[in-house]
Amino acid sequence: MLRQRHRNAAAAAIALTALALPSPAQAADGPGGRVDGCGLFVCVEAEDPGTPGGTKPIGRTEPGRSKNHGKNPAKGKGPISGMPCTYKLADPQPPAGSMEWDGHQPGDGAVYEKTCAPGSTDAAITQLVWAPSPPAAAQVDPAVLAEQAVDKMLLSGPQIGITPKPGNTGVVGMPVYMWTATGAETYGPNTATATAGGVTVTATAKVSKIVWQMGDGTTVTCTTAGTPYKAEYGKKPSPDCGHRYTRPSSVQPSGTYHVTATSTWTIDWTGGGQNGQLTETRASAVDITVAEVQVLN
């Protein structure tokens, strides 16, 4: 009797295991320089005086990552319907008789690694599938690869340089210089590639403009990185990206001007027989103090 119970338990365990394993058909899913309204370097436009000192959120903002690349995610069956999928020949190929061959023999088609992901920053899902011939390269969406290339760039907001420096005190009416360091991650150019399924996309990003919100209700748009201030410049205004405060920062509740610099990155990409352009923004901010000159009699 005890031996019979063991046999029955073993049979039940085997049956449950068989139910949990996917069938071969389930496991082998088949492949299915000038800114409008601005001068050569700089334009100044007054904001609504009713909302002085307004600033945009700091960090990564994407009002529309891609406006004109005609994104059309690859179709076909995947772990989740509509996911863009790529295919790569499995190396090494699975042994003959394994479920990945879906009942076929080596030499009759091949087994491919099928990778699908909802987006460039989401976790990818990979499975082995059999196909009678190499899946079409069109299964790879170059626009998706372009976004993956952008993610590799680690684009950031401006590395702000400004006079007066944060912690020092400027003077009302004196020229204010604004600039950014021109590294690959802060200004560009910045180039990266992404490859999948035999398709390679190369993307190059560069800042096309920086919008400076000066904290006094004024916005300054600069189409260059700006000129770092040097002592020998004295009272000369910045040649390409500057401002003058007409009131002290003491008029602000914080006692400082909150200066926000927002870069617009223009990213051109090409590959897979296509090309397009992406636009992204990044922002940084500093607080500066500006005072009036006290005249003694």
C-alpha positions in Angstrom: 0.0 0.0 0.0 2.8 2.5 0.9 4.6 1.6 -2.4 1.4 2.3 -4.3 0.9 5.7 -2.7 4.5 6.6 -3.7 3.7 5.6 -7.3 0.5 7.7 -7.3 2.4 10.8 -5.9 5.1 10.5 -8.5 2.5 10.2 -11.3 0.7 13.3 -10.0 4.0 15.3 -9.9 4.8 14.3 -13.5 1.3 15.3 -14.6 1.6 18.8 -12.9 5.1 19.3 -14.5 3.7 18.5 -17.9 0.9 21.0 -17.5 3.4 23.7 -16.4 5.7 23.2 -19.4 4.8 25.1 -22.6 4.0 23.1 -25.7 6.5 23.4 -28.6 4.0 25.6 -30.5 3.8 27.9 -27.5 7.5 28.1 -27.0 8.3 28.6 -30.7 6.2 31.7 -31.5 7.0 32.5 -35.2 8.4 35.9 -36.4 5.7 38.0 -37.3 22.2 78.7 -35.9 19.0 81.1 -36.1 16.0 81.1 -33.9 12.7 82.6 -35.2 12.4 86.2 -34.1 16.0 86.3 -32.9 19.1 88.0 -34.1 22.3 86.3 -35.0 23.2 85.5 -31.4 20.5 86.5 -29.0 16.9 87.7 -28.7 15.2 89.1 -25.6 11.5 89.0 -25.0 9.7 90.2 -21.9 7.5 87.7 -20.1 4.1 88.5 -18.7 4.8 91.0 -16.0 2.1 89.4 -13.9 4.2 86.2 -13.5 7.7 87.4 -12.7 10.3 84.8 -11.8 8.4 81.9 -13.3 10.6 78.9 -14.1 10.2 75.6 -15.8 10.7 72.3 -13.9 14.3 71.2 -13.6 15.4 67.9 -15.2 14.6 65.9 -18.2 11.4 67.0 -20.0 10.2 65.6 -23.3 7.4 67.6 -24.9 7.6 65.3 -27.9 10.7 63.2 -28.3 10.1 62.6 -32.0 8.0 64.8 -34.2 9.0 63.6 -37.7 10.6 60.2 -37.7 7.4 58.4 -38.7 7.7 55.9 -36.0 5.9 52.6 -36.9 6.7 49.8 -34.3 7.5 46.5 -35.9 4.4 44.3 -36.1 4.1 40.6 -35.5 3.6 38.3 -32.5 5.5 39.1 -29.4 5.1 38.6 -25.6 2.9 41.6 -25.7 1.0 42.7 -28.8 2.4 45.8 -30.5 5.9 45.5 -29.0 8.8 46.3 -31.4 10.8 43.1 -31.9 14.2 42.4 -33.3 15.7 39.0 -34.4 19.2 37.7 -34.1 20.5 34.2 -35.2 21.0 32.1 -32.1 24.7 31.2 -31.7 25.1 28.3 -31.0 22.0 26.8 -32.5 20.0 24.6 -30.1 20.7 20.8 -30.3 18.6 18.7 -32.7 15.3 17.6 -31.2 14.9 20.4 -28.7 11.6 22.2 -28.5 13.0 25.4 -30.0 13.1 23.7 -33.4 9.3 23.3 -33.3 9.5 19.8 -34.8 12.0 20.8 -37.5 15.6 19.6 -38.0 18.8 21.6 -38.2 19.2 22.8 -41.7 15.5 23.3 -42.1 15.4 27.0 -41.3 17.1 28.2 -38.1 16.4 29.3 -34.5 16.5 33.0 -33.8 16.6 35.1 -30.6 13.5 37.2 -30.7 13.7 40.3 -28.4 10.7 42.5 -27.8 10.4 45.6 -25.6 7.6 48.2 -25.1 10.2 51.0 -25.2 13.9 51.8 -25.2 14.1 52.0 -21.5 11.9 49.1 -20.6 13.1 45.6 -19.8 13.3 43.5 -22.9 11.8 40.0 -23.3 13.9 37.5 -25.3 12.8 34.0 -26.5 14.0 31.5 -29.0 11.9 31.0 -32.1 12.2 28.9 -35.2 11.8 30.5 -38.6 12.1 29.0 -42.2 14.2 32.0 -43.4 15.9 35.0 -41.8 13.2 37.5 -40.5 13.1 40.6 -42.7 15.3 43.5 -41.5 12.1 45.6 -41.7 11.1 44.0 -38.4 13.6 46.3 -36.8 12.2 49.9 -36.4 15.1 52.3 -36.9 13.3 55.0 -34.9 13.3 52.7 -31.9 17.0 52.2 -32.3 17.5 56.0 -32.6 15.8 56.5 -29.2 18.1 53.7 -27.7 21.1 55.6 -29.1 19.9 58.8 -27.5 19.6 57.0 -24.1 23.3 56.1 -24.3 24.3 59.8 -24.6 23.3 60.8 -21.1 22.4 64.3 -22.2 22.2 66.9 -19.5 21.2 70.5 -18.9 23.6 73.3 -19.2 26.6 73.4 -16.9 25.8 77.0 -15.9 28.4 79.7 -15.9 27.1 83.2 -14.9 28.2 86.5 -13.5 27.7 87.2 -10.7 28.7 83.8 -9.5 26.3 82.1 -7.1 27.5 83.1 -3.6 28.8 86.5 -4.8 26.9 89.7 -5.3 26.3 91.5 -8.6 25.3 95.1 -9.2 22.2 96.4 -10.8 22.9 97.7 -14.3 26.1 95.8 -14.7 26.4 93.3 -17.6 25.5 89.7 -16.8 27.3 87.0 -18.8 25.7 83.5 -19.2 27.3 80.5 -20.7 27.7 76.7 -20.4 30.6 74.3 -20.6 30.7 72.8 -24.1 31.2 69.1 -23.3 29.6 66.2 -25.1 26.9 65.8 -22.4 26.2 69.5 -21.8 26.3 71.0 -25.3 27.5 68.5 -27.9 28.1 67.3 -30.5 27.4 63.9 -29.0 27.2 60.7 -31.1 26.0 57.2 -30.3 24.9 54.1 -32.1 22.4 51.3 -31.5 22.2 48.0 -33.3 19.7 45.2 -33.6 18.8 42.6 -36.1 21.5 43.7 -38.5 20.4 47.3 -38.5 22.6 50.0 -37.1 21.4 53.6 -36.4 23.7 56.5 -35.6 22.4 59.6 -33.8 24.2 62.9 -33.3 22.9 65.4 -30.8 23.8 69.1 -30.4 22.2 72.0 -28.5 20.4 74.3 -30.9 19.4 76.9 -28.3 19.4 77.7 -24.6 16.5 79.6 -23.1 17.5 81.5 -19.9 14.7 82.6 -17.5 16.5 85.3 -15.5 14.1 85.3 -12.5 13.0 88.9 -13.0 10.3 88.1 -15.6 12.7 88.2 -18.6 13.6 85.4 -21.0 16.8 85.4 -23.0 17.2 83.0 -25.8 20.8 82.2 -26.9 21.8 80.3 -30.0 25.4 79.8 -28.8 27.0 78.3 -25.7 27.7 81.9 -24.5 31.1 83.5 -23.7 32.7 82.9 -20.3 33.4 86.1 -18.5 37.0 87.3 -18.0 38.2 90.2 -15.8 39.6 92.1 -18.7 36.1 92.4 -20.2 35.3 94.9 -17.5 31.9 96.5 -18.1 31.6 95.3 -21.7 28.3 93.4 -22.3 28.5 89.8 -23.4 28.9 89.5 -27.2 26.4 86.7 -27.6 24.5 85.8 -24.4 23.9 88.4 -21.7 21.5 90.4 -19.6 21.2 93.4 -17.3 19.1 93.5 -14.1 17.3 96.8 -13.5 16.2 95.9 -9.9 17.9 94.2 -7.0 17.2 90.7 -6.1 15.9 91.8 -2.7 12.6 92.5 -4.4 12.2 88.7 -4.6 10.7 86.8 -1.6 13.9 84.6 -1.6 16.2 87.6 -1.9 17.8 86.0 -5.0 17.1 85.6 -8.7 16.3 82.0 -9.6 17.9 81.5 -13.0 16.9 78.6 -15.1 18.7 77.5 -18.3 16.8 75.0 -20.6 18.7 73.5 -23.5 17.0 72.2 -26.6 18.9 69.3 -28.1 18.4 68.6 -31.8 19.2 65.0 -32.7 19.7 63.8 -36.2 19.7 60.1 -36.9 20.2 57.8 -39.8 20.2 54.0 -40.4 18.2 51.1 -41.7 17.5 53.1 -44.9 15.7 55.8 -42.9 16.6 59.1 -41.2 14.8 61.5 -38.9 15.2 64.1 -36.2 14.4 64.0 -32.4 14.1 66.9 -30.0 14.6 66.8 -26.3 15.1 69.4 -23.5 17.2 69.4 -20.4 17.3 72.1 -17.7 19.6 73.4 -14.9 19.2 76.3 -12.4 21.2 78.5 -10.0 20.4 81.4 -7.6 22.2 84.7 -7.8 22.2 87.9 -5.7 22.1 91.4 -7.3 22.2 94.5 -5.2 22.0 98.3 -5.8 25.1 100.4 -5.4 25.0 102.5 -2.3 26.2 106.1 -2.9 27.7 107.8 0.2 27.6 111.7 0.5 
